Structures are given as structure tokens and as C-alpha cells.
Amino acid sequence: MKLMNSNKMSFNYIYRFLIGLATLATLVSIFPEVVEANENRDSFSIAVEIPRASPDSSEYFYNHYVDQGNQALDSQNMEVALIFYERAIFRLPNGAEAYAGRALARAGLGDRSGTISDLEQAASLFQQQGNTAAYNQVQQALQQVR
């Protein structure tokens, strides 16, 4: 009987440890920069901090989401790209690259009015930021869409 309890305790410990690792892997994929793993003597815990609205964290997440959107565009997965660009815009509303990317995703989904709206917003933001080359590219894309 003692051997059975020992095996059961070992199984429970391994099970909890594996569940903790799976949870950690999930959290790292969602919040790679804010996950801390602490392994205590008797338990495995994960502490997650949601970053507060600060320019540094917003910019970090913005760049991360734009990169993910670009990868989804490269894979022709327009729905996923759209989601990532929307997350980027939420994090940094004056991010011209996210509007330009979302315009491409919307164009791939056949949303002409959304494409035009996003291209106009991207052009305006690029102009405000003094990025003449990007502004001109977006203007050319607008002429082709209209």
C-alpha cells in the first residue's frame, strides 16, 4: 500500500509539473516578455504581469504585432494578418505601418472600402511623420485601388 501511495504522489507531481510547463509555454507565446516562472519546493507557479500603458511597452507590442501581421501576410493568411494589425493599431494608434499592413490584409479579403480607408489613414500618418517615401508609395497604392 505504501508503494502505491508513493507512485500516486509521483504521478501527481509529474502531472502538475507537465501542466505547469504547458501553461508556461502557452503564456510565453502570448506574453513572451512578461512571463516569470518560479519553481518552488512543492509547487510550480507562474506569475504573469500585464504591462501597463507606457510608451515602451506599447511600442514593443506594436512592433511584435506588426511583425506577426507581416508573417501572416507572407503566408497569405489574411484573417490572421488582420487580427495582428488591429492589435498593433490598438497598442499604437498612430502606427502608419499597421494601417498599411491592415490595408493589404483587407484588400486580400476583398474589402475595398476598408482598404481605401486604411490607406488614407496610413498616408496621413506617414505624411505627419515626415516619411515621404512611404507616403508616396501609399498614394500610388490608393490610385490603383480607387
Buried (B, 14 or more C-beta within 10 A) or exposed (E): EEEEEEEEEEEEEEEEEEEBEEBBEEBBEEBEEBBEBEEEEEEBEBEEEEBEEEEEBBEBBBBBBBEBBBEBBEEEBBEBBBBBBBBBBBBBEEBBBBBBBBBBBBBBBEBEEBBBBBBBBBBBBBBEEEBEEBBEBBBEBBEEEE
